[in-house]
Every structure is written in structure tokens, then in C-alpha cells.
Amino acid sequence: MSLKYLKNLLTILIMPLIFTCRHPYEPSVIKNNLKYLVVNGFINSGSNASKSCQFFIFQL
């Protein structure tokens, strides 16, 4: 094996160790009593007008 090949192989094996995260990211947890209203629908204003609407309430 050539010295250049060994150098490239060693570089490829060591690079992931250098650039990996050392401390995992742990975001803060939201502790509020949140409720979300999700509205899904459409209004057709053409000659054959129709409308449709759905409401969902989610509590986290």
C-alpha cells in the first residue's frame, strides 16, 4: 500500500470522529396548557357555490 492511500484512508476514518456532536441538543419543553384550533375548508364562489369546513381542537 502506498503512503498516500494510507493517509487518505486514515483521514476518512478520523473525520467523522472530529465533526460529530459531542453533546446532544435537548430543547426546552413547553409546559403551558396549550390548545390549538385547526380549520380546514374552502369556499367556492362560482355559479354552483358550495362550502365545506372542518374544525379540529387539539390539546397538547
C-alpha positions in Angstrom: 0.0 0.0 0.0 1.2 3.4 -0.8 1.6 6.1 1.8 -0.9 8.4 0.0 -3.5 5.6 0.2 -3.0 5.1 3.9 -3.1 8.8 4.6 -6.4 9.1 2.7 -7.9 6.1 4.5 -6.8 7.5 7.9 -8.3 10.9 7.0 -11.6 9.3 6.0 -11.8 7.3 9.2 -10.9 10.1 11.6 -13.0 12.9 10.0 -16.4 11.6 11.4 -14.9 11.5 14.9 -13.8 15.1 14.7 -17.1 16.6 13.3 -19.7 14.6 15.3 -21.7 16.2 18.1 -20.2 15.9 21.5 -23.3 16.9 23.4 -26.8 16.1 22.2 -29.1 19.0 21.7 -32.0 18.9 24.1 -34.5 21.7 23.5 -36.6 23.0 26.4 -40.0 21.5 26.9 -43.1 23.8 26.7 -45.0 23.4 29.9 -48.1 25.6 29.1 -51.6 24.2 28.7 -51.9 24.9 25.0 -54.9 24.3 22.9 -54.9 24.7 19.1 -57.8 25.2 16.7 -57.2 23.9 13.2 -59.6 24.9 10.5 -59.6 23.1 7.1 -62.0 24.2 4.4 -62.8 26.0 1.2 -65.5 28.4 -0.2 -66.4 28.2 -3.8 -67.8 31.4 -5.1 -68.7 30.2 -8.6 -72.2 29.6 -10.1 -72.6 26.3 -8.2 -71.4 27.8 -4.9 -70.5 25.3 -2.2 -68.7 25.4 1.1 -67.0 22.9 3.3 -65.4 23.4 6.6 -63.9 21.1 9.3 -62.8 22.2 12.8 -60.4 20.3 15.0 -59.3 21.1 18.5 -56.1 19.6 19.7 -54.8 19.9 23.3 -51.1 19.2 23.9 
